Amino acid sequence: MQFPNDVREVFVEIPGFDSFWCSHRSRRGYSGVVTYARHGITKQAVEGFGVPKFDGEGRVMQTNHGSFILFNVYIPNGKRADRIEYKFKFIHDFAWKVRELADTGVPVVVVGDLNTSILDHDNFLPSAQCLTSCFLPEERLLLASITYIPQTLRDYLNKYRLVKKDVDVRRAHHHRRITLLQTRRRNAEKKSANSTQKLPPIPGWDDPIVVPVECGIYDKVGELPQPSLIDAFRYFYPNVLQAYTCWDTVRSFRRVNKGARIDVTLVSPALLQVEAHTIQQRYLSVPDTCGTDTAPTRR
């Protein structure tokens, strides 16, 4: 995180609150998260989640508050082709960490920017889901390992289970071609490293997807545990539409509310039952607060 000095001086210390910061260790201003907690309620604070290759990017702050453990997370966006596999592996390892902790019986809360829309109606343009990161079925499938979602959506996502055999590769869609799919509407052709080739067609909902066997994504998807957390907003407001937290500011989509809900609160079922009223009253987006591509939420 990077702020002007005057802003940092104002927000680092808030009367009555402790702050716990986690930022990128080598690239200033690239990524980071901060958790504020009322003074004296935090027993322990740890940067990262125990995976060295991810912990250096300032994407997870873990705080123990006695009755529950909170993960403040900023998942990579994966919009560049070379980062999509990195994002898949990050979600996989983070999901395992959360589930491992939840299995001990300690209530867990996950808050932050998942950079992925979990449900279809969390995105204003469902037809674009399979074209860009944040809406890829693979990402949803990985997040489904820690988040309870309707069985109908689980069945829907199963259509996208990554395959590495028994598929005609010439007719399947390769995840490294995502950047080509993104530019299909703007260009008829794109130069690759070897030659100029026509762009592949936009994949249909039932089309198979293939990835390199060596990346291990298929195997990891198959190993993922059953879900352990609940999306608090959808628990209380399952049918609310256009409840977005992020918009494309380049195209001024915020003014017309064409966005996505990628900032969420996931909680253990037991904790949700105890704090249901508090969560329902406080989990509200504040869309009129501007200054960035995301809106804050009151929790």
C-alpha positions as CSV (number, residue, x, y, z in Angstrom):
1,M,0.0,0.0,0.0
2,Q,1.2,3.5,-0.7
3,F,-0.4,6.7,0.6
4,P,0.7,10.3,0.7
5,N,2.4,11.1,4.0
6,D,-0.5,13.2,5.3
7,V,-3.0,10.4,4.7
8,R,-0.7,7.8,6.3
9,E,-0.3,9.9,9.4
10,V,-4.0,10.2,9.8
11,F,-4.9,6.6,9.3
12,V,-2.1,4.6,10.8
13,E,-3.2,5.5,14.3
14,I,-6.9,5.8,15.0
15,P,-7.8,6.4,18.7
16,G,-9.1,3.2,20.2
17,F,-7.9,0.9,17.4
18,D,-4.8,-1.2,16.7
19,S,-3.6,-1.5,13.1
20,F,-1.8,-4.4,11.5
21,W,-0.1,-3.8,8.2
22,C,1.1,-6.2,5.5
23,S,2.7,-4.8,2.3
24,H,4.9,-6.0,-0.6
25,R,8.4,-6.6,0.6
26,S,10.2,-5.2,-2.5
27,R,7.7,-3.3,-4.6
28,R,6.5,-0.2,-2.8
29,G,2.8,0.6,-3.5
30,Y,2.2,-2.7,-5.5
31,S,0.0,-4.5,-3.0
32,G,-0.9,-4.7,0.7
33,V,-3.7,-5.0,3.3
34,V,-4.3,-3.5,6.7
35,T,-6.6,-4.7,9.5
36,Y,-8.0,-2.4,12.2
37,A,-9.2,-3.9,15.4
38,R,-10.4,-2.3,18.6
39,H,-7.6,-1.9,21.1
40,G,-6.8,-5.0,23.1
41,I,-8.9,-7.6,21.3
42,T,-6.1,-9.0,19.1
43,K,-4.1,-11.8,20.6
44,Q,-1.8,-12.4,17.7
45,A,-1.1,-10.9,14.2
46,V,0.8,-12.8,11.5
47,E,1.7,-11.6,8.0
48,G,0.9,-14.1,5.2
49,F,-0.5,-17.6,5.5
50,G,2.6,-19.8,5.7
51,V,3.5,-20.1,1.9
52,P,6.8,-18.2,1.3
53,K,6.3,-17.7,-2.4
54,F,3.0,-15.8,-1.7
55,D,3.7,-14.2,1.7
56,G,6.2,-11.6,0.2
57,E,3.5,-9.8,-1.8
58,G,1.6,-8.4,1.2
59,R,-1.7,-10.2,0.4
60,V,-2.8,-11.7,3.7
61,M,-2.9,-10.4,7.2
62,Q,-4.0,-13.0,9.8
63,T,-5.2,-11.9,13.2
64,N,-6.3,-14.0,16.1
65,H,-9.1,-12.5,18.2
66,G,-9.7,-15.4,20.6
67,S,-13.2,-16.3,19.6
68,F,-12.3,-16.3,15.9
69,I,-9.4,-15.9,13.5
70,L,-9.6,-13.3,10.7
71,F,-7.9,-13.4,7.3
72,N,-7.7,-10.1,5.5
73,V,-6.9,-11.1,1.9
74,Y,-6.1,-9.5,-1.4
75,I,-6.1,-12.2,-4.1
76,P,-4.1,-11.5,-7.3
77,N,-6.2,-10.4,-10.2
78,G,-4.6,-12.6,-12.8
79,K,-5.4,-10.4,-15.8
80,R,-2.1,-11.0,-17.4
81,A,-1.7,-14.4,-19.0
82,D,1.5,-15.0,-16.9
83,R,-0.4,-14.4,-13.7
84,I,-3.5,-16.5,-14.1
85,E,-1.7,-19.7,-13.1
86,Y,-0.2,-17.8,-10.2
87,K,-3.7,-16.8,-9.1
88,F,-5.0,-20.3,-9.4
89,K,-2.2,-21.6,-7.1
90,F,-2.7,-18.8,-4.7
91,I,-6.4,-19.5,-4.3
92,H,-5.7,-23.2,-4.0
93,D,-3.1,-22.9,-1.2
94,F,-5.0,-20.2,0.6
95,A,-8.2,-22.3,0.5
96,W,-6.3,-25.3,2.0
97,K,-5.0,-23.1,4.8
98,V,-8.4,-21.7,5.7
99,R,-10.0,-25.2,5.6
100,E,-7.2,-26.7,7.7
101,L,-7.8,-24.1,10.4
102,A,-11.6,-24.4,10.2
103,D,-11.3,-28.1,10.7
104,T,-9.8,-27.5,14.1
105,G,-13.1,-26.1,15.2
106,V,-11.9,-22.5,15.5
107,P,-14.4,-20.0,13.8
108,V,-12.8,-18.3,10.8
109,V,-13.6,-15.1,9.0
110,V,-12.2,-14.2,5.6
111,V,-12.6,-10.6,4.4
112,G,-11.2,-8.7,1.5
113,D,-10.8,-8.6,-2.3
114,L,-11.2,-12.0,-3.8
115,N,-10.8,-10.6,-7.4
116,T,-13.5,-13.2,-8.4
117,S,-17.3,-13.0,-8.6
118,I,-18.6,-16.1,-6.9
119,L,-22.1,-16.1,-8.3
120,D,-23.5,-15.3,-11.8
121,H,-25.5,-12.3,-10.5
122,D,-22.5,-10.9,-8.8
123,N,-21.4,-9.6,-12.2
124,F,-23.3,-7.2,-14.5
125,L,-22.3,-9.0,-17.7
126,P,-22.5,-12.8,-17.3
127,S,-21.7,-13.5,-21.0
128,A,-18.1,-12.2,-20.3
129,Q,-17.4,-14.7,-17.5
130,C,-15.3,-17.1,-19.5
131,L,-13.2,-14.4,-21.1
132,T,-11.4,-12.6,-18.4
133,S,-9.9,-13.2,-15.0
134,C,-12.3,-12.5,-12.1
135,F,-15.1,-14.4,-14.0
136,L,-13.4,-17.6,-15.1
137,P,-15.1,-20.9,-14.1
138,E,-11.8,-22.3,-12.9
139,E,-11.5,-19.5,-10.3
140,R,-15.0,-20.0,-9.1
141,L,-14.4,-23.7,-8.8
142,L,-11.4,-23.1,-6.6
143,L,-13.2,-20.6,-4.4
144,A,-16.1,-23.0,-4.1
145,S,-13.8,-25.2,-2.0
146,I,-14.2,-22.8,1.0
147,T,-17.5,-21.2,0.2
148,Y,-21.0,-22.7,0.4
149,I,-22.9,-22.0,-2.9
150,P,-26.2,-23.4,-4.2
151,Q,-26.0,-27.0,-5.6
152,T,-27.4,-25.7,-8.9
153,L,-24.3,-23.5,-9.3
154,R,-22.1,-26.4,-8.3
155,D,-23.6,-28.5,-11.0
156,Y,-23.1,-25.6,-13.4
157,L,-19.5,-25.2,-12.5
158,N,-18.8,-28.9,-12.9
159,K,-19.2,-28.4,-16.7
160,Y,-15.9,-26.5,-16.5
161,R,-13.8,-29.0,-14.6
162,L,-10.4,-28.9,-16.2
163,V,-9.5,-31.9,-18.3
164,K,-6.1,-33.3,-19.4
165,K,-7.2,-36.4,-21.3
166,D,-10.0,-37.7,-23.5
167,V,-10.4,-34.3,-25.1
168,D,-9.5,-33.2,-28.6
169,V,-7.1,-30.5,-27.8
170,R,-7.8,-28.8,-31.2
171,R,-11.4,-28.2,-30.1
172,A,-10.8,-27.3,-26.4
173,H,-9.9,-23.9,-25.0
174,H,-6.5,-23.4,-23.5
175,H,-6.2,-21.1,-20.5
176,R,-3.2,-19.4,-21.9
177,R,-5.3,-18.1,-24.8
178,I,-7.3,-15.9,-22.4
179,T,-5.6,-12.8,-23.7
180,L,-6.6,-13.7,-27.2
181,L,-10.2,-14.1,-26.2
182,Q,-10.2,-10.7,-24.5
183,T,-9.2,-9.0,-27.7
184,R,-11.4,-10.9,-30.1
185,R,-14.0,-8.1,-30.3
186,R,-11.3,-5.5,-31.2
187,N,-9.1,-7.5,-33.6
188,A,-9.5,-10.0,-36.3
189,E,-6.0,-11.4,-35.9
190,K,-3.2,-11.3,-33.3
191,K,0.5,-11.9,-33.7
192,S,1.8,-14.8,-31.6
193,A,5.5,-15.6,-30.8
194,N,5.6,-17.9,-33.8
195,S,3.2,-16.6,-36.4
196,T,0.0,-14.6,-37.1
197,Q,-3.0,-16.7,-36.3
198,K,-6.8,-16.2,-36.2
199,L,-8.3,-15.8,-32.8
200,P,-10.2,-18.9,-31.5
201,P,-13.9,-18.5,-31.1
202,I,-15.4,-17.5,-27.8
203,P,-16.0,-20.7,-25.8
204,G,-19.5,-21.9,-25.2
205,W,-20.8,-22.8,-21.7
206,D,-20.3,-26.6,-22.3
207,D,-17.0,-26.4,-24.1
208,P,-14.1,-28.3,-22.6
209,I,-11.1,-26.4,-21.2
210,V,-7.6,-27.7,-21.1
211,V,-4.4,-26.6,-19.3
212,P,-0.8,-27.9,-19.4
213,V,-0.5,-31.1,-17.3
214,E,2.6,-29.7,-15.7
215,C,0.8,-26.8,-14.1
216,G,-1.1,-29.2,-11.8
217,I,-4.3,-27.2,-11.7
218,Y,-6.5,-30.2,-12.7
219,D,-5.1,-32.4,-9.9
220,K,-5.5,-29.7,-7.3
221,V,-9.1,-29.0,-8.2
222,G,-9.8,-32.7,-7.7
223,E,-8.2,-32.6,-4.3
224,L,-10.0,-29.6,-2.9
225,P,-12.0,-30.2,0.4
226,Q,-15.7,-29.6,0.9
227,P,-16.6,-26.0,1.7
228,S,-16.4,-24.6,5.2
229,L,-17.5,-20.9,5.0
230,I,-20.6,-18.9,4.1
231,D,-20.8,-15.8,2.0
232,A,-22.4,-13.5,4.6
233,F,-24.0,-11.1,2.1
234,R,-25.6,-13.8,0.0
235,Y,-26.8,-15.6,3.2
236,F,-29.0,-12.6,4.0
237,Y,-29.6,-11.2,0.5
238,P,-29.6,-14.2,-1.9
239,N,-31.6,-12.5,-4.6
240,V,-30.4,-8.9,-4.5
241,L,-29.1,-7.8,-7.9
242,Q,-26.6,-5.0,-8.8
243,A,-24.9,-5.1,-5.4
244,Y,-21.5,-4.4,-6.8
245,T,-18.2,-3.4,-5.1
246,C,-15.9,-2.8,-8.0
247,W,-16.2,-1.0,-11.4
248,D,-14.2,-0.3,-14.5
249,T,-13.3,3.4,-13.9
250,V,-11.6,3.8,-17.3
251,R,-15.0,3.3,-18.9
252,S,-16.9,5.2,-16.1
253,F,-19.0,2.1,-15.3
254,R,-19.5,3.2,-11.8
255,R,-21.9,6.0,-12.8
256,V,-24.2,3.4,-14.5
257,N,-23.5,0.7,-11.9
258,K,-22.0,-1.9,-14.3
259,G,-19.6,-3.7,-12.0
260,A,-18.9,-6.9,-10.0
261,R,-19.1,-8.0,-6.4
262,I,-15.6,-9.2,-5.6
263,D,-15.1,-7.9,-2.1
264,V,-16.7,-10.2,0.4
265,T,-17.0,-11.5,3.9
266,L,-16.9,-15.3,4.4
267,V,-17.7,-16.7,7.9
268,S,-17.8,-20.0,9.6
269,P,-21.5,-21.2,10.0
270,A,-21.3,-21.2,13.8
271,L,-20.1,-17.6,13.9
272,L,-22.7,-16.5,11.5
273,Q,-25.5,-17.9,13.7
274,V,-24.2,-16.0,16.7
275,E,-23.5,-12.7,15.0
276,A,-26.3,-12.8,12.4
277,H,-28.0,-9.6,13.4
278,T,-24.8,-7.6,13.6
279,I,-23.6,-8.8,10.2
280,Q,-27.0,-8.2,8.6
281,Q,-27.2,-4.7,9.8
282,R,-23.6,-3.7,9.1
283,Y,-22.7,-5.5,5.9
284,L,-23.7,-2.7,3.6
285,S,-21.9,-1.4,0.6
286,V,-21.2,2.4,0.5
287,P,-21.3,3.0,-3.3
288,D,-21.3,6.8,-3.1
289,T,-17.8,6.8,-1.5
290,C,-15.4,7.4,-4.4
291,G,-11.7,7.8,-4.9
292,T,-10.9,4.3,-6.2
293,D,-12.3,1.5,-8.4
294,T,-13.9,-0.2,-5.3
295,A,-16.4,0.9,-2.7
296,P,-15.9,0.3,1.0
297,T,-18.4,-1.9,3.0
298,R,-19.4,-1.4,6.5
299,R,-18.9,-4.6,8.5
